[in-house]
Amino acid sequence: MMGLGLGPFELILIFGVLLLLFGAKRLPELAGGMGKGIRDFKRALHSPDDEPNASVLQAQAPAPAALPETAAVP
């Protein structure tokens, strides 16, 4: 984080303000939610867009029609 120009004092101050705003029990939940969101975003960036989902294809494909049985004519 040093690329943002934030030193150790600034990081401690930001963490303290977050702790006061959200509380100690809520911070791990927020961090976990943020991590999950970032993972989902990266996964969406790396997934190919032009390959359709198999579940979408199954839902759109019509069921094969049953052929009526015909009696053999002598």
PyMOL Python script that loads the backbone (N, CA, C, O; Angstrom):
from pymol import cmd

cmd.read_pdbstr("""\
ATOM      1  N   MET A   1       0.814  -1.200   0.000  1.00  0.00           N
ATOM      2  CA  MET A   1       0.000   0.000   0.000  1.00  0.00           C
ATOM      3  C   MET A   1       0.855   1.261   0.000  1.00  0.00           C
ATOM      4  O   MET A   1       0.327   2.373  -0.010  1.00  0.00           O
ATOM      5  N   MET A   2       2.106   1.099   0.010  1.00  0.00           N
ATOM      6  CA  MET A   2       2.961   2.282   0.024  1.00  0.00           C
ATOM      7  C   MET A   2       2.882   3.055  -1.282  1.00  0.00           C
ATOM      8  O   MET A   2       3.251   4.228  -1.326  1.00  0.00           O
ATOM      9  N   GLY A   3       2.404   2.417  -2.348  1.00  0.00           N
ATOM     10  CA  GLY A   3       2.245   3.104  -3.617  1.00  0.00           C
ATOM     11  C   GLY A   3       1.154   4.162  -3.562  1.00  0.00           C
ATOM     12  O   GLY A   3       1.131   5.077  -4.385  1.00  0.00           O
ATOM     13  N   LEU A   4       0.254   4.042  -2.598  1.00  0.00           N
ATOM     14  CA  LEU A   4      -0.820   5.016  -2.450  1.00  0.00           C
ATOM     15  C   LEU A   4      -0.402   6.193  -1.570  1.00  0.00           C
ATOM     16  O   LEU A   4      -1.169   7.143  -1.404  1.00  0.00           O
ATOM     17  N   GLY A   5       0.780   6.141  -1.016  1.00  0.00           N
ATOM     18  CA  GLY A   5       1.240   7.213  -0.151  1.00  0.00           C
ATOM     19  C   GLY A   5       0.716   7.100   1.269  1.00  0.00           C
ATOM     20  O   GLY A   5       0.705   8.085   2.007  1.00  0.00           O
ATOM     21  N   LEU A   6       0.280   5.907   1.658  1.00  0.00           N
ATOM     22  CA  LEU A   6      -0.230   5.688   3.003  1.00  0.00           C
ATOM     23  C   LEU A   6       0.863   5.048   3.857  1.00  0.00           C
ATOM     24  O   LEU A   6       1.393   3.985   3.534  1.00  0.00           O
ATOM     25  N   GLY A   7       1.173   5.713   4.931  1.00  0.00           N
ATOM     26  CA  GLY A   7       2.155   5.182   5.857  1.00  0.00           C
ATOM     27  C   GLY A   7       1.488   4.367   6.942  1.00  0.00           C
ATOM     28  O   GLY A   7       0.270   4.194   6.930  1.00  0.00           O
ATOM     29  N   PRO A   8       2.270   3.865   7.878  1.00  0.00           N
ATOM     30  CA  PRO A   8       1.711   3.046   8.952  1.00  0.00           C
ATOM     31  C   PRO A   8       0.712   3.819   9.824  1.00  0.00           C
ATOM     32  O   PRO A   8      -0.298   3.253  10.243  1.00  0.00           O
ATOM     33  N   PHE A   9       0.973   5.083  10.100  1.00  0.00           N
ATOM     34  CA  PHE A   9       0.062   5.874  10.923  1.00  0.00           C
ATOM     35  C   PHE A   9      -1.292   6.044  10.246  1.00  0.00           C
ATOM     36  O   PHE A   9      -2.332   5.928  10.893  1.00  0.00           O
ATOM     37  N   GLU A  10      -1.280   6.318   8.942  1.00  0.00           N
ATOM     38  CA  GLU A  10      -2.533   6.491   8.206  1.00  0.00           C
ATOM     39  C   GLU A  10      -3.340   5.202   8.173  1.00  0.00           C
ATOM     40  O   GLU A  10      -4.564   5.230   8.308  1.00  0.00           O
ATOM     41  N   LEU A  11      -2.655   4.060   7.992  1.00  0.00           N
ATOM     42  CA  LEU A  11      -3.346   2.781   7.964  1.00  0.00           C
ATOM     43  C   LEU A  11      -3.972   2.462   9.317  1.00  0.00           C
ATOM     44  O   LEU A  11      -5.096   1.963   9.370  1.00  0.00           O
ATOM     45  N   ILE A  12      -3.266   2.740  10.408  1.00  0.00           N
ATOM     46  CA  ILE A  12      -3.802   2.516  11.752  1.00  0.00           C
ATOM     47  C   ILE A  12      -4.999   3.434  11.990  1.00  0.00           C
ATOM     48  O   ILE A  12      -5.996   3.014  12.576  1.00  0.00           O
ATOM     49  N   LEU A  13      -4.904   4.667  11.543  1.00  0.00           N
ATOM     50  CA  LEU A  13      -6.010   5.613  11.700  1.00  0.00           C
ATOM     51  C   LEU A  13      -7.247   5.153  10.923  1.00  0.00           C
ATOM     52  O   LEU A  13      -8.360   5.215  11.444  1.00  0.00           O
ATOM     53  N   ILE A  14      -7.063   4.698   9.698  1.00  0.00           N
ATOM     54  CA  ILE A  14      -8.178   4.206   8.884  1.00  0.00           C
ATOM     55  C   ILE A  14      -8.797   2.976   9.547  1.00  0.00           C
ATOM     56  O   ILE A  14     -10.020   2.861   9.618  1.00  0.00           O
ATOM     57  N   PHE A  15      -7.960   2.058  10.031  1.00  0.00           N
ATOM     58  CA  PHE A  15      -8.478   0.861  10.698  1.00  0.00           C
ATOM     59  C   PHE A  15      -9.246   1.237  11.960  1.00  0.00           C
ATOM     60  O   PHE A  15     -10.280   0.636  12.252  1.00  0.00           O
ATOM     61  N   GLY A  16      -8.763   2.211  12.704  1.00  0.00           N
ATOM     62  CA  GLY A  16      -9.446   2.656  13.919  1.00  0.00           C
ATOM     63  C   GLY A  16     -10.811   3.259  13.615  1.00  0.00           C
ATOM     64  O   GLY A  16     -11.780   2.995  14.326  1.00  0.00           O
ATOM     65  N   VAL A  17     -10.890   4.060  12.573  1.00  0.00           N
ATOM     66  CA  VAL A  17     -12.169   4.660  12.189  1.00  0.00           C
ATOM     67  C   VAL A  17     -13.155   3.574  11.750  1.00  0.00           C
ATOM     68  O   VAL A  17     -14.332   3.621  12.107  1.00  0.00           O
ATOM     69  N   LEU A  18     -12.674   2.600  10.977  1.00  0.00           N
ATOM     70  CA  LEU A  18     -13.535   1.492  10.560  1.00  0.00           C
ATOM     71  C   LEU A  18     -14.011   0.684  11.763  1.00  0.00           C
ATOM     72  O   LEU A  18     -15.160   0.244  11.810  1.00  0.00           O
ATOM     73  N   LEU A  19     -13.135   0.496  12.719  1.00  0.00           N
ATOM     74  CA  LEU A  19     -13.487  -0.240  13.932  1.00  0.00           C
ATOM     75  C   LEU A  19     -14.565   0.498  14.720  1.00  0.00           C
ATOM     76  O   LEU A  19     -15.482  -0.123  15.257  1.00  0.00           O
ATOM     77  N   LEU A  20     -14.453   1.815  14.785  1.00  0.00           N
ATOM     78  CA  LEU A  20     -15.474   2.602  15.484  1.00  0.00           C
ATOM     79  C   LEU A  20     -16.808   2.600  14.740  1.00  0.00           C
ATOM     80  O   LEU A  20     -17.867   2.551  15.365  1.00  0.00           O
ATOM     81  N   LEU A  21     -16.762   2.652  13.422  1.00  0.00           N
ATOM     82  CA  LEU A  21     -17.991   2.707  12.635  1.00  0.00           C
ATOM     83  C   LEU A  21     -18.746   1.374  12.628  1.00  0.00           C
ATOM     84  O   LEU A  21     -19.964   1.345  12.805  1.00  0.00           O
ATOM     85  N   PHE A  22     -18.023   0.282  12.426  1.00  0.00           N
ATOM     86  CA  PHE A  22     -18.681  -0.994  12.204  1.00  0.00           C
ATOM     87  C   PHE A  22     -18.614  -1.951  13.388  1.00  0.00           C
ATOM     88  O   PHE A  22     -19.441  -2.858  13.484  1.00  0.00           O
ATOM     89  N   GLY A  23     -17.673  -1.778  14.274  1.00  0.00           N
ATOM     90  CA  GLY A  23     -17.542  -2.682  15.408  1.00  0.00           C
ATOM     91  C   GLY A  23     -16.637  -3.857  15.089  1.00  0.00           C
ATOM     92  O   GLY A  23     -16.370  -4.164  13.928  1.00  0.00           O
ATOM     93  N   ALA A  24     -16.170  -4.509  16.154  1.00  0.00           N
ATOM     94  CA  ALA A  24     -15.197  -5.594  15.995  1.00  0.00           C
ATOM     95  C   ALA A  24     -15.814  -6.846  15.385  1.00  0.00           C
ATOM     96  O   ALA A  24     -15.126  -7.602  14.700  1.00  0.00           O
ATOM     97  N   LYS A  25     -17.098  -7.072  15.625  1.00  0.00           N
ATOM     98  CA  LYS A  25     -17.728  -8.281  15.092  1.00  0.00           C
ATOM     99  C   LYS A  25     -18.041  -8.154  13.608  1.00  0.00           C
ATOM    100  O   LYS A  25     -18.080  -9.156  12.895  1.00  0.00           O
ATOM    101  N   ARG A  26     -18.257  -6.969  13.152  1.00  0.00           N
ATOM    102  CA  ARG A  26     -18.702  -6.758  11.770  1.00  0.00           C
ATOM    103  C   ARG A  26     -17.531  -6.662  10.782  1.00  0.00           C
ATOM    104  O   ARG A  26     -17.712  -6.952   9.599  1.00  0.00           O
ATOM    105  N   LEU A  27     -16.347  -6.265  11.234  1.00  0.00           N
ATOM    106  CA  LEU A  27     -15.214  -6.083  10.320  1.00  0.00           C
ATOM    107  C   LEU A  27     -14.810  -7.365   9.588  1.00  0.00           C
ATOM    108  O   LEU A  27     -14.584  -7.303   8.379  1.00  0.00           O
ATOM    109  N   PRO A  28     -14.705  -8.531  10.255  1.00  0.00           N
ATOM    110  CA  PRO A  28     -14.350  -9.738   9.492  1.00  0.00           C
ATOM    111  C   PRO A  28     -15.402 -10.110   8.440  1.00  0.00           C
ATOM    112  O   PRO A  28     -15.055 -10.612   7.371  1.00  0.00           O
ATOM    113  N   GLU A  29     -16.667  -9.868   8.734  1.00  0.00           N
ATOM    114  CA  GLU A  29     -17.721 -10.140   7.751  1.00  0.00           C
ATOM    115  C   GLU A  29     -17.558  -9.241   6.529  1.00  0.00           C
ATOM    116  O   GLU A  29     -17.691  -9.694   5.392  1.00  0.00           O
ATOM    117  N   LEU A  30     -17.271  -7.969   6.774  1.00  0.00           N
ATOM    118  CA  LEU A  30     -17.091  -7.031   5.658  1.00  0.00           C
ATOM    119  C   LEU A  30     -15.877  -7.410   4.820  1.00  0.00           C
ATOM    120  O   LEU A  30     -15.926  -7.362   3.591  1.00  0.00           O
ATOM    121  N   ALA A  31     -14.789  -7.787   5.484  1.00  0.00           N
ATOM    122  CA  ALA A  31     -13.576  -8.161   4.757  1.00  0.00           C
ATOM    123  C   ALA A  31     -13.808  -9.435   3.945  1.00  0.00           C
ATOM    124  O   ALA A  31     -13.351  -9.542   2.807  1.00  0.00           O
ATOM    125  N   GLY A  32     -14.513 -10.391   4.526  1.00  0.00           N
ATOM    126  CA  GLY A  32     -14.813 -11.624   3.792  1.00  0.00           C
ATOM    127  C   GLY A  32     -15.696 -11.366   2.589  1.00  0.00           C
ATOM    128  O   GLY A  32     -15.482 -11.940   1.521  1.00  0.00           O
ATOM    129  N   GLY A  33     -16.683 -10.507   2.755  1.00  0.00           N
ATOM    130  CA  GLY A  33     -17.552 -10.157   1.634  1.00  0.00           C
ATOM    131  C   GLY A  33     -16.803  -9.439   0.527  1.00  0.00           C
ATOM    132  O   GLY A  33     -17.054  -9.666  -0.656  1.00  0.00           O
ATOM    133  N   MET A  34     -15.884  -8.573   0.919  1.00  0.00           N
ATOM    134  CA  MET A  34     -15.071  -7.872  -0.076  1.00  0.00           C
ATOM    135  C   MET A  34     -14.172  -8.841  -0.828  1.00  0.00           C
ATOM    136  O   MET A  34     -14.027  -8.746  -2.047  1.00  0.00           O
ATOM    137  N   GLY A  35     -13.566  -9.778  -0.095  1.00  0.00           N
ATOM    138  CA  GLY A  35     -12.705 -10.771  -0.733  1.00  0.00           C
ATOM    139  C   GLY A  35     -13.475 -11.645  -1.709  1.00  0.00           C
ATOM    140  O   GLY A  35     -12.990 -11.941  -2.801  1.00  0.00           O
ATOM    141  N   LYS A  36     -14.673 -12.055  -1.318  1.00  0.00           N
ATOM    142  CA  LYS A  36     -15.501 -12.879  -2.203  1.00  0.00           C
ATOM    143  C   LYS A  36     -15.897 -12.103  -3.450  1.00  0.00           C
ATOM    144  O   LYS A  36     -15.900 -12.646  -4.555  1.00  0.00           O
ATOM    145  N   GLY A  37     -16.230 -10.840  -3.268  1.00  0.00           N
ATOM    146  CA  GLY A  37     -16.591 -10.014  -4.419  1.00  0.00           C
ATOM    147  C   GLY A  37     -15.437  -9.844  -5.394  1.00  0.00           C
ATOM    148  O   GLY A  37     -15.637  -9.866  -6.609  1.00  0.00           O
ATOM    149  N   ILE A  38     -14.243  -9.676  -4.871  1.00  0.00           N
ATOM    150  CA  ILE A  38     -13.063  -9.519  -5.733  1.00  0.00           C
ATOM    151  C   ILE A  38     -12.780 -10.825  -6.472  1.00  0.00           C
ATOM    152  O   ILE A  38     -12.459 -10.807  -7.661  1.00  0.00           O
ATOM    153  N   ARG A  39     -12.900 -11.971  -5.768  1.00  0.00           N
ATOM    154  CA  ARG A  39     -12.683 -13.266  -6.419  1.00  0.00           C
ATOM    155  C   ARG A  39     -13.701 -13.496  -7.530  1.00  0.00           C
ATOM    156  O   ARG A  39     -13.342 -13.948  -8.617  1.00  0.00           O
ATOM    157  N   ASP A  40     -14.964 -13.189  -7.264  1.00  0.00           N
ATOM    158  CA  ASP A  40     -15.997 -13.362  -8.289  1.00  0.00           C
ATOM    159  C   ASP A  40     -15.746 -12.456  -9.485  1.00  0.00           C
ATOM    160  O   ASP A  40     -15.959 -12.860 -10.628  1.00  0.00           O
ATOM    161  N   PHE A  41     -15.295 -11.237  -9.228  1.00  0.00           N
ATOM    162  CA  PHE A  41     -15.004 -10.301 -10.310  1.00  0.00           C
ATOM    163  C   PHE A  41     -13.854 -10.812 -11.168  1.00  0.00           C
ATOM    164  O   PHE A  41     -13.929 -10.763 -12.396  1.00  0.00           O
ATOM    165  N   LYS A  42     -12.784 -11.305 -10.530  1.00  0.00           N
ATOM    166  CA  LYS A  42     -11.644 -11.834 -11.294  1.00  0.00           C
ATOM    167  C   LYS A  42     -12.050 -13.064 -12.091  1.00  0.00           C
ATOM    168  O   LYS A  42     -11.617 -13.238 -13.230  1.00  0.00           O
ATOM    169  N   ARG A  43     -12.888 -13.926 -11.492  1.00  0.00           N
ATOM    170  CA  ARG A  43     -13.342 -15.122 -12.187  1.00  0.00           C
ATOM    171  C   ARG A  43     -14.182 -14.733 -13.404  1.00  0.00           C
ATOM    172  O   ARG A  43     -14.086 -15.373 -14.451  1.00  0.00           O
ATOM    173  N   ALA A  44     -14.994 -13.701 -13.276  1.00  0.00           N
ATOM    174  CA  ALA A  44     -15.823 -13.256 -14.392  1.00  0.00           C
ATOM    175  C   ALA A  44     -14.973 -12.647 -15.503  1.00  0.00           C
ATOM    176  O   ALA A  44     -15.314 -12.762 -16.681  1.00  0.00           O
ATOM    177  N   LEU A  45     -13.875 -12.005 -15.135  1.00  0.00           N
ATOM    178  CA  LEU A  45     -13.001 -11.426 -16.149  1.00  0.00           C
ATOM    179  C   LEU A  45     -12.289 -12.503 -16.966  1.00  0.00           C
ATOM    180  O   LEU A  45     -12.057 -12.326 -18.162  1.00  0.00           O
ATOM    181  N   HIS A  46     -11.946 -13.610 -16.326  1.00  0.00           N
ATOM    182  CA  HIS A  46     -11.172 -14.647 -16.996  1.00  0.00           C
ATOM    183  C   HIS A  46     -12.029 -15.711 -17.667  1.00  0.00           C
ATOM    184  O   HIS A  46     -11.501 -16.558 -18.388  1.00  0.00           O
ATOM    185  N   SER A  47     -13.338 -15.686 -17.447  1.00  0.00           N
ATOM    186  CA  SER A  47     -14.189 -16.688 -18.091  1.00  0.00           C
ATOM    187  C   SER A  47     -14.520 -16.232 -19.503  1.00  0.00           C
ATOM    188  O   SER A  47     -14.777 -15.050 -19.734  1.00  0.00           O
ATOM    189  N   PRO A  48     -14.514 -17.167 -20.449  1.00  0.00           N
ATOM    190  CA  PRO A  48     -14.834 -16.783 -21.835  1.00  0.00           C
ATOM    191  C   PRO A  48     -16.313 -16.447 -21.961  1.00  0.00           C
ATOM    192  O   PRO A  48     -17.171 -17.143 -21.420  1.00  0.00           O
ATOM    193  N   ASP A  49     -16.594 -15.371 -22.683  1.00  0.00           N
ATOM    194  CA  ASP A  49     -17.971 -14.908 -22.841  1.00  0.00           C
ATOM    195  C   ASP A  49     -18.710 -15.640 -23.959  1.00  0.00           C
ATOM    196  O   ASP A  49     -19.936 -15.751 -23.931  1.00  0.00           O
ATOM    197  N   ASP A  50     -17.961 -16.139 -24.944  1.00  0.00           N
ATOM    198  CA  ASP A  50     -18.626 -16.703 -26.105  1.00  0.00           C
ATOM    199  C   ASP A  50     -19.022 -18.171 -25.915  1.00  0.00           C
ATOM    200  O   ASP A  50     -19.706 -18.722 -26.777  1.00  0.00           O
ATOM    201  N   GLU A  51     -18.623 -18.816 -24.829  1.00  0.00           N
ATOM    202  CA  GLU A  51     -19.033 -20.191 -24.581  1.00  0.00           C
ATOM    203  C   GLU A  51     -20.299 -20.196 -23.744  1.00  0.00           C
ATOM    204  O   GLU A  51     -20.281 -19.750 -22.597  1.00  0.00           O
ATOM    205  N   PRO A  52     -21.394 -20.689 -24.294  1.00  0.00           N
ATOM    206  CA  PRO A  52     -22.638 -20.694 -23.517  1.00  0.00           C
ATOM    207  C   PRO A  52     -22.589 -21.729 -22.398  1.00  0.00           C
ATOM    208  O   PRO A  52     -21.883 -22.733 -22.489  1.00  0.00           O
ATOM    209  N   ASN A  53     -23.328 -21.471 -21.375  1.00  0.00           N
ATOM    210  CA  ASN A  53     -23.429 -22.379 -20.238  1.00  0.00           C
ATOM    211  C   ASN A  53     -24.170 -23.637 -20.647  1.00  0.00           C
ATOM    212  O   ASN A  53     -25.112 -23.561 -21.436  1.00  0.00           O
ATOM    213  N   ALA A  54     -23.777 -24.776 -20.142  1.00  0.00           N
ATOM    214  CA  ALA A  54     -24.468 -26.023 -20.455  1.00  0.00           C
ATOM    215  C   ALA A  54     -25.879 -26.007 -19.882  1.00  0.00           C
ATOM    216  O   ALA A  54     -26.801 -26.547 -20.493  1.00  0.00           O
ATOM    217  N   SER A  55     -26.054 -25.399 -18.724  1.00  0.00           N
ATOM    218  CA  SER A  55     -27.386 -25.358 -18.121  1.00  0.00           C
ATOM    219  C   SER A  55     -28.323 -24.484 -18.949  1.00  0.00           C
ATOM    220  O   SER A  55     -29.518 -24.769 -19.031  1.00  0.00           O
ATOM    221  N   VAL A  56     -27.802 -23.432 -19.560  1.00  0.00           N
ATOM    222  CA  VAL A  56     -28.634 -22.582 -20.412  1.00  0.00           C
ATOM    223  C   VAL A  56     -29.027 -23.338 -21.666  1.00  0.00           C
ATOM    224  O   VAL A  56     -30.163 -23.228 -22.128  1.00  0.00           O
ATOM    225  N   LEU A  57     -28.098 -24.106 -22.220  1.00  0.00           N
ATOM    226  CA  LEU A  57     -28.406 -24.869 -23.420  1.00  0.00           C
ATOM    227  C   LEU A  57     -29.459 -25.928 -23.139  1.00  0.00           C
ATOM    228  O   LEU A  57     -30.349 -26.139 -23.964  1.00  0.00           O
ATOM    229  N   GLN A  58     -29.382 -26.595 -22.001  1.00  0.00           N
ATOM    230  CA  GLN A  58     -30.358 -27.619 -21.660  1.00  0.00           C
ATOM    231  C   GLN A  58     -31.733 -27.003 -21.457  1.00  0.00           C
ATOM    232  O   GLN A  58     -32.740 -27.610 -21.819  1.00  0.00           O
ATOM    233  N   ALA A  59     -31.788 -25.832 -20.894  1.00  0.00           N
ATOM    234  CA  ALA A  59     -33.074 -25.193 -20.635  1.00  0.00           C
ATOM    235  C   ALA A  59     -33.721 -24.728 -21.940  1.00  0.00           C
ATOM    236  O   ALA A  59     -34.948 -24.709 -22.040  1.00  0.00           O
ATOM    237  N   GLN A  60     -32.921 -24.355 -22.938  1.00  0.00           N
ATOM    238  CA  GLN A  60     -33.465 -23.835 -24.180  1.00  0.00           C
ATOM    239  C   GLN A  60     -33.772 -24.925 -25.199  1.00  0.00           C
ATOM    240  O   GLN A  60     -34.595 -24.714 -26.089  1.00  0.00           O
ATOM    241  N   ALA A  61     -33.127 -26.092 -25.088  1.00  0.00           N
ATOM    242  CA  ALA A  61     -33.308 -27.153 -26.078  1.00  0.00           C
ATOM    243  C   ALA A  61     -34.668 -27.805 -25.886  1.00  0.00           C
ATOM    244  O   ALA A  61     -35.033 -28.163 -24.767  1.00  0.00           O
ATOM    245  N   PRO A  62     -35.424 -27.963 -26.976  1.00  0.00           N
ATOM    246  CA  PRO A  62     -36.729 -28.632 -26.840  1.00  0.00           C
ATOM    247  C   PRO A  62     -36.524 -30.124 -26.608  1.00  0.00           C
ATOM    248  O   PRO A  62     -35.543 -30.711 -27.066  1.00  0.00           O
ATOM    249  N   ALA A  63     -37.447 -30.712 -25.903  1.00  0.00           N
ATOM    250  CA  ALA A  63     -37.383 -32.145 -25.643  1.00  0.00           C
ATOM    251  C   ALA A  63     -37.673 -32.886 -26.944  1.00  0.00           C
ATOM    252  O   ALA A  63     -38.502 -32.440 -27.738  1.00  0.00           O
ATOM    253  N   PRO A  64     -37.008 -33.998 -27.168  1.00  0.00           N
ATOM    254  CA  PRO A  64     -37.278 -34.746 -28.411  1.00  0.00           C
ATOM    255  C   PRO A  64     -38.704 -35.270 -28.409  1.00  0.00           C
ATOM    256  O   PRO A  64     -39.192 -35.797 -27.408  1.00  0.00           O
ATOM    257  N   ALA A  65     -39.354 -35.116 -29.540  1.00  0.00           N
ATOM    258  CA  ALA A  65     -40.753 -35.551 -29.664  1.00  0.00           C
ATOM    259  C   ALA A  65     -40.796 -37.063 -29.804  1.00  0.00           C
ATOM    260  O   ALA A  65     -39.975 -37.659 -30.500  1.00  0.00           O
ATOM    261  N   ALA A  66     -41.753 -37.667 -29.142  1.00  0.00           N
ATOM    262  CA  ALA A  66     -41.920 -39.112 -29.239  1.00  0.00           C
ATOM    263  C   ALA A  66     -42.589 -39.454 -30.571  1.00  0.00           C
ATOM    264  O   ALA A  66     -43.583 -38.838 -30.955  1.00  0.00           O
ATOM    265  N   LEU A  67     -42.037 -40.430 -31.258  1.00  0.00           N
ATOM    266  CA  LEU A  67     -42.605 -40.840 -32.542  1.00  0.00           C
ATOM    267  C   LEU A  67     -43.742 -41.807 -32.282  1.00  0.00           C
ATOM    268  O   LEU A  67     -43.603 -42.723 -31.470  1.00  0.00           O
ATOM    269  N   PRO A  68     -44.867 -41.619 -32.958  1.00  0.00           N
ATOM    270  CA  PRO A  68     -45.975 -42.550 -32.769  1.00  0.00           C
ATOM    271  C   PRO A  68     -45.648 -43.894 -33.407  1.00  0.00           C
ATOM    272  O   PRO A  68     -45.045 -43.964 -34.478  1.00  0.00           O
ATOM    273  N   GLU A  69     -46.057 -44.948 -32.728  1.00  0.00           N
ATOM    274  CA  GLU A  69     -45.790 -46.276 -33.276  1.00  0.00           C
ATOM    275  C   GLU A  69     -46.822 -46.556 -34.365  1.00  0.00           C
ATOM    276  O   GLU A  69     -48.019 -46.341 -34.174  1.00  0.00           O
ATOM    277  N   THR A  70     -46.349 -47.029 -35.487  1.00  0.00           N
ATOM    278  CA  THR A  70     -47.253 -47.331 -36.598  1.00  0.00           C
ATOM    279  C   THR A  70     -47.371 -48.845 -36.733  1.00  0.00           C
ATOM    280  O   THR A  70     -46.410 -49.585 -36.522  1.00  0.00           O
ATOM    281  N   ALA A  71     -48.527 -49.265 -37.078  1.00  0.00           N
ATOM    282  CA  ALA A  71     -48.746 -50.700 -37.273  1.00  0.00           C
ATOM    283  C   ALA A  71     -48.237 -51.090 -38.651  1.00  0.00           C
ATOM    284  O   ALA A  71     -48.401 -50.344 -39.616  1.00  0.00           O
ATOM    285  N   ALA A  72     -47.634 -52.231 -38.735  1.00  0.00           N
ATOM    286  CA  ALA A  72     -47.113 -52.692 -40.023  1.00  0.00           C
ATOM    287  C   ALA A  72     -48.295 -53.130 -40.899  1.00  0.00           C
ATOM    288  O   ALA A  72     -49.169 -53.879 -40.462  1.00  0.00           O
ATOM    289  N   VAL A  73     -48.296 -52.652 -42.120  1.00  0.00           N
ATOM    290  CA  VAL A  73     -49.368 -52.977 -43.053  1.00  0.00           C
ATOM    291  C   VAL A  73     -48.890 -54.174 -43.869  1.00  0.00           C
ATOM    292  O   VAL A  73     -47.818 -54.114 -44.473  1.00  0.00           O
ATOM    293  N   PRO A  74     -49.690 -55.300 -43.902  1.00  0.00           N
ATOM    294  CA  PRO A  74     -49.247 -56.467 -44.676  1.00  0.00           C
ATOM    295  C   PRO A  74     -49.393 -56.326 -46.148  1.00  0.00           C
ATOM    296  O   PRO A  74     -49.054 -57.245 -46.893  1.00  0.00           O
TER     297      PRO A  74
END
""", "prot")
cmd.dss("prot")
cmd.show_as("cartoon", "prot")
cmd.util.cbc("prot")
cmd.orient("prot")
